[in-house]
């Protein structure tokens, strides 16, 4: 069952926001999502990246 309390308080980023934070191209972030390297949730035609997933991606990316 989906816990709506956590869903409402979680912070989500757009692909554009993540690209800007990491100083990479929009398409680079999109490819990470398509390749399964970065978890994202599709909201209509747009993707949203949960703050927790973004942090995990950064930890895993830096540990390699």
Buried (B, 14 or more C-beta within 10 A) or exposed (E): EEEEEEEEEEEBBBBEBBBEEBEEEEEEBBEBBEEEEBBBEEEEEEBBBBEEBBEEBEEEEEEE
